[in-house]
Amino acid sequence: MVRRSDFVDGRVRLTVSPGDLDAWERCPDALQDEEGAEWPAGDRSAWLDVVPEDPLEVTVHDSPSTRFAVRVPIDADSNCLKENRLRLEHVGKAITPSS
């Protein structure tokens, strides 16, 4: 997902491990249960804080390098979590070696 604004324009590099993907797999379930989600764990890179309100609030933290944080409200439709799970499945297949 890409959000654009005349006010904020930034990019954050994020290196993701298979363990990070395993952790993200639990996040859509937490959001569906109206719990928040933080991902990825640890202080090694940027991270997301997702609050399941209306609208959904996503805060991108770049703590290790710039210490900036940007909160973005997102009008998520009813298919948002389903689409997220499908994307996660595609990423998992793309990085898993074929046997």
Backbone hydrogen bonds, N-H to C=O, Kabsch-Sander energy under -0.5 kcal/mol:
donor,donor_aa,acceptor,acceptor_aa,energy
5,S,8,V,-0.6
16,V,14,L,-0.5
21,L,17,S,-1.9
22,D,18,P,-2.0
23,A,19,G,-2.0
24,W,20,D,-2.4
25,E,21,L,-1.7
26,R,22,D,-0.6
26,R,23,A,-1.1
27,C,23,A,-0.5
27,C,24,W,-1.1
30,A,26,R,-1.9
31,L,27,C,-2.6
32,Q,28,P,-2.4
33,D,29,D,-1.8
34,E,31,L,-1.7
35,E,30,A,-3.2
37,A,50,V,-2.2
39,W,48,L,-2.3
46,A,13,R,-0.6
47,W,61,H,-2.1
48,L,39,W,-4.2
49,D,59,T,-2.2
50,V,37,A,-3.5
51,V,57,E,-3.0
53,E,51,V,-2.2
56,L,74,I,-1.7
57,E,51,V,-2.5
58,V,56,L,-0.5
58,V,72,V,-2.5
59,T,49,D,-2.8
60,V,58,V,-0.5
60,V,70,V,-2.6
61,H,47,W,-3.1
61,H,59,T,-0.6
62,D,68,F,-3.2
66,T,62,D,-0.9
67,R,62,D,-2.7
68,F,62,D,-0.6
70,V,60,V,-2.2
72,V,58,V,-3.2
74,I,56,L,-3.5
76,A,74,I,-1.5
80,C,77,D,-1.6
83,E,79,N,-2.9
84,N,80,C,-2.2
85,R,81,L,-2.4
86,L,82,K,-2.0
87,R,83,E,-2.4
88,L,84,N,-2.4
89,E,85,R,-2.1
90,H,86,L,-2.2
91,V,87,R,-2.6
92,G,88,L,-2.6
93,K,89,E,-2.2
94,A,90,H,-2.1
95,I,91,V,-1.8
96,T,92,G,-1.2
